[in-house]
Structure formats: C-alpha cells, structure tokens
Amino acid sequence: MIIRLCTSFLILFFLISCSKEKEVLYEPSKRIDPYQLYRDGLDSLNKNDFFFANKKFSEAELNFEKPDLAAKAAIMSCYSLYGMNFYNEAEENLKRYLITYPADKNTIYAHYLLAIVFYEQISDEKKDLQPLLKADKQIDYFLKNFPGTDYANDLKFKKDLIQNQLAAKELYIAKYYISVQKWIPAINRLKVIVNKFDKTIFVEEALHRLVEINYHLGFQKEAEKFASILGYNYNSSEWFKQSYKVLNKEYKIPDSINKKDEKSSIFKKVIEMIK
C-alpha cells in the first residue's frame, strides 16, 4: 500500500513538472540597427532637435561595425552638441573623435568645427580672454595645415575679427591704467596694439593715446613721433585731429566729424552638415 502511494506521488510530481514552461536563464539582447539609428539622428537634426539627434548618433557610433561609419556618426554627434551650444561637451567629443579616428575623411571638418566652438564663446573685451586665445590658436593651426580648403576662407575672416577683439582687450586694459595714472603699463599695452595689431581698427586710438600720455609726461619728441605716424597713415581720421589738437592748442576740431557707429556683432554661425 505504501509502495503504491509513493509511486502515485512520483508520477503526479513528474506530470506537474513537465507541464511548467522552461525558464530562460539568459537571452542575449538583439543588436540595434545602426542605420536606423543614424536615420533617426538625421531626422531629429533636420527638426533642430539636437539633443535627441546627439543621442541617436552616439548610439549609432557604438553599433556600427565599420570604422568609417562609426566615425561619421561620431562627427555628427559632435555637431549636434555644438548645435545646442554644449560647447564643453562638443570640444571634448571632437578631441576624442580626432584621437579615435585620425584617418577619417572628416578630420578637416572636425578641426574647423573645433575652431568655431572656441570662436562662438568669445565675449566682449571686458570678459574672459581664454576663448579668444583658444580660437586664435586653433585657427592658426587650421590655416597652417589646411590652407587650401573652403573652411580656410571663413577662418581667415574670423582671424581678422579675433585680432580686433584682442586689440580691444589691450586697449581696455590700457584705458584702465590711464584712469589710475599707471603710465608705464598703459604705454606698454598701447605699444602692443601698435606693434602687433597694427591692422586692426584700434591702432588709431592707440597711437592717439600714446601722443596724449607722452605729451602729459613732458616727452614732446615721443608725442610728436606717434603723432607723425598717425598723421602719415590716417591723416583724415578723427584720432589724428584729436592728436593734432593736443600738440596745437589753438586748433579747433570741425563739427562735421561724425563718430563711428557701434560695431556690429561679430558672431555668425557657419553650419556645415555632413550627411
């Protein structure tokens, strides 16, 4: 009797065990289609949804097996970060791209975009100087290594604007020294503009300030030297007339002299998309 009950119990246990579905302990995740991810990124980019575009391009880079396609997704991710003004993240990713994919065909564009990232962080002459210096250095690197490219023409224009901004910074500091009567550092700053930034719009005022300071300190010959340079190169400018008045007290500046308008904004976004 006991043997029969044990046998029945075993049969019942076996039937119940067989009726249960097998539990899956591990199932590898399906590989995401990188081409679809890339297409999703492009669609988002066209809609100016840079955040979602960056996400999709980053995922596509990780899923592409071919290095050239992964590199393409990586540079588009960098552009997306730039598009939403995530400048620090864009800089970091561009540098990573250049290290990871040094032979990619879009490295020239990456160097250009890096220069633009620095350039668009430039503020006025009263603010931080670092973006100016970074932009100037990166543009110099680009023009030296890729002079014949289409991007070079745009960066040459920006280089001139950066030189003006650097000169403005020097002039701003020089004026501060003048206001506290620190004549030597003021003269040194003004001479930097005359010697290094002589093609900028600030060289005329720098020469005039040198005339004023030297005349004030009693250095007549020095004042006349800078006035003659100003007169030779900018005879009809307002600053020359101001300097002439310093050296010739009887001279009256005509009322017809018009002051220059405020400089227009130097920022102009250049959008180059790689599809």
C-alpha positions in Angstrom: 0.0 0.0 0.0 2.8 2.4 0.9 4.7 1.5 -2.2 1.6 2.2 -4.3 1.1 5.6 -2.7 4.8 6.6 -3.3 4.6 5.5 -6.9 1.4 7.6 -7.4 3.1 10.6 -5.8 6.1 10.4 -8.0 4.0 10.1 -11.2 2.0 13.2 -10.2 5.1 15.2 -9.4 6.6 14.3 -12.8 3.5 15.3 -14.7 3.3 18.7 -12.9 7.0 19.4 -13.6 6.6 18.7 -17.3 3.6 21.0 -17.6 5.6 24.0 -16.5 7.3 26.1 -19.2 11.1 26.2 -19.2 12.5 29.4 -17.6 15.0 31.2 -19.8 18.0 32.0 -17.7 19.8 34.2 -20.3 18.9 35.6 -23.6 21.3 37.9 -25.5 19.9 41.3 -26.4 19.1 41.9 -30.0 21.6 44.1 -31.9 20.2 47.6 -32.7 20.2 48.5 -36.4 22.8 51.3 -36.6 21.5 52.6 -39.9 18.1 53.2 -38.4 19.7 55.0 -35.5 21.6 57.2 -37.9 18.5 57.9 -39.9 16.6 58.8 -36.7 19.5 61.2 -35.8 19.3 62.9 -39.2 15.5 63.3 -38.9 16.0 64.9 -35.5 18.7 67.1 -36.8 16.5 68.4 -39.6 13.9 69.3 -36.9 16.6 71.1 -34.8 16.1 68.5 -32.1 19.8 68.4 -31.4 19.5 66.7 -28.0 17.7 63.6 -29.5 20.0 63.7 -32.6 23.1 63.5 -30.4 21.6 60.5 -28.5 20.9 58.6 -31.7 24.2 59.4 -33.4 26.1 58.3 -30.2 24.1 55.0 -30.2 24.8 54.5 -33.9 28.5 55.0 -33.4 28.6 52.2 -30.8 26.6 49.8 -33.1 28.4 50.4 -36.4 30.9 47.7 -37.2 32.8 49.6 -39.9 35.1 52.3 -38.5 34.3 54.8 -41.3 30.6 54.7 -40.5 31.2 54.9 -36.7 33.4 57.9 -37.4 30.6 59.5 -39.4 28.2 59.1 -36.6 30.7 60.4 -34.1 31.3 63.7 -36.0 27.5 64.2 -36.4 27.2 63.7 -32.6 29.8 66.5 -32.2 27.8 68.8 -34.5 24.6 68.1 -32.5 26.3 69.1 -29.3 27.6 72.3 -31.0 24.1 72.9 -32.3 22.6 73.1 -28.8 25.5 75.2 -27.5 27.0 72.5 -25.4 30.4 73.8 -26.1 32.5 72.0 -23.5 30.9 68.7 -24.4 31.4 69.4 -28.1 35.1 70.2 -27.5 35.6 67.0 -25.6 33.9 64.9 -28.2 35.8 66.5 -31.1 39.1 65.8 -29.4 38.0 62.2 -28.7 37.0 61.9 -32.4 40.3 63.1 -33.6 42.2 60.6 -31.4 39.9 57.7 -32.2 39.5 58.3 -36.0 42.7 60.1 -37.1 42.4 58.7 -40.7 38.8 59.6 -41.2 38.0 61.8 -44.2 36.1 64.3 -42.0 39.0 65.2 -39.7 39.5 68.6 -41.5 35.9 69.5 -40.7 36.4 68.4 -37.1 39.4 70.8 -36.8 37.2 73.6 -38.4 34.3 72.9 -36.0 36.6 72.9 -33.0 37.8 76.4 -34.1 34.1 77.5 -34.4 33.3 76.1 -31.0 36.1 78.3 -29.5 35.2 81.3 -31.6 31.5 81.4 -30.6 32.4 81.5 -27.0 34.2 84.9 -27.5 32.6 87.7 -25.5 33.4 91.4 -25.3 36.8 92.8 -24.3 35.8 93.0 -20.7 35.3 89.3 -20.3 37.4 86.1 -20.2 40.4 86.1 -22.6 40.7 82.3 -22.8 38.1 81.6 -25.6 39.9 84.3 -27.6 43.3 82.7 -27.2 42.0 79.2 -27.9 40.1 80.3 -31.0 43.2 82.2 -32.3 45.5 79.2 -31.7 43.1 76.7 -33.3 42.5 79.0 -36.3 46.3 79.4 -36.8 46.7 75.6 -36.6 44.0 75.2 -39.3 45.3 77.8 -41.6 48.8 76.3 -41.4 47.7 72.7 -42.0 44.7 73.2 -44.3 45.2 76.5 -46.2 43.6 75.5 -49.4 40.2 74.4 -48.1 36.9 76.1 -48.3 36.8 76.4 -44.5 40.1 78.4 -44.5 38.4 81.4 -46.2 35.9 81.6 -43.4 38.5 81.2 -40.7 40.7 83.9 -42.3 37.8 86.3 -41.9 37.3 85.2 -38.3 41.1 85.6 -37.6 40.8 89.3 -38.5 37.9 89.7 -36.1 39.8 87.9 -33.4 42.8 90.2 -33.9 40.4 93.2 -33.4 39.0 91.6 -30.3 42.5 91.0 -28.9 43.4 94.6 -29.6 40.2 95.8 -28.0 41.2 93.8 -24.9 44.6 95.5 -24.8 43.0 99.0 -25.3 40.5 98.3 -22.5 43.3 97.4 -20.1 45.4 100.4 -21.2 42.5 102.8 -20.5 42.2 101.3 -17.0 45.9 102.0 -16.4 45.4 105.6 -17.7 42.4 106.1 -15.4 44.6 105.2 -12.4 47.6 107.1 -13.8 49.8 104.0 -14.3 51.6 105.4 -17.3 54.2 102.8 -17.9 51.9 99.8 -18.1 49.5 101.9 -20.1 52.2 102.7 -22.7 53.3 99.1 -22.8 49.7 97.9 -23.6 49.3 100.6 -26.3 52.6 99.7 -27.9 51.4 96.1 -28.1 48.5 97.3 -30.3 50.7 99.4 -32.5 53.3 96.7 -33.0 51.2 93.5 -33.0 47.7 94.6 -34.0 48.6 97.4 -36.5 46.0 96.2 -39.0 43.1 96.5 -36.5 40.6 99.3 -36.1 42.1 100.2 -32.7 45.6 101.2 -33.9 44.5 104.8 -34.5 43.2 105.3 -31.0 46.3 103.6 -29.5 48.6 106.0 -31.4 46.5 108.9 -30.1 46.6 107.7 -26.5 50.4 107.5 -26.9 50.5 111.1 -28.0 48.4 112.2 -25.1 50.4 110.3 -22.4 53.8 111.3 -23.7 52.8 114.9 -24.0 51.3 114.8 -20.5 54.6 113.4 -19.2 56.6 116.0 -21.0 58.1 113.7 -23.7 57.5 116.1 -26.5 59.6 114.3 -29.1 57.9 111.0 -28.3 54.5 112.6 -28.6 55.4 114.1 -32.0 56.8 110.8 -33.2 53.5 109.0 -32.6 51.5 111.9 -34.0 53.5 111.8 -37.2 52.9 108.1 -37.6 49.2 108.7 -37.0 49.2 111.6 -39.5 51.1 109.7 -42.2 48.8 106.7 -42.1 45.5 108.2 -41.0 45.7 111.9 -41.9 41.9 112.4 -42.2 40.9 110.4 -39.2 39.2 111.8 -36.1 42.1 110.5 -33.9 44.7 112.4 -35.9 42.7 115.6 -35.4 42.5 114.9 -31.7 46.3 114.4 -31.5 46.9 117.5 -33.6 44.8 119.4 -31.1 47.0 118.1 -28.2 50.1 119.4 -29.8 48.5 122.6 -31.2 46.2 124.1 -28.6 44.7 126.7 -30.9 43.4 124.0 -33.4 39.6 123.5 -33.4 38.1 120.3 -34.4 35.4 120.8 -37.1 31.9 120.0 -36.1 31.4 117.8 -39.2 33.4 114.9 -37.8 31.0 112.0 -37.2 31.6 109.4 -34.6 31.7 105.9 -35.7 28.7 103.7 -35.1 28.9 100.8 -32.7 30.5 97.7 -34.2 28.0 95.2 -35.3 28.1 91.8 -33.8 31.0 89.6 -34.9 29.2 86.3 -34.4 28.0 84.5 -37.5 27.2 80.8 -37.3 28.6 78.7 -40.1 26.6 75.4 -40.4 28.3 72.6 -42.3 26.5 69.3 -42.1 28.0 66.0 -43.1 25.3 63.6 -44.2 
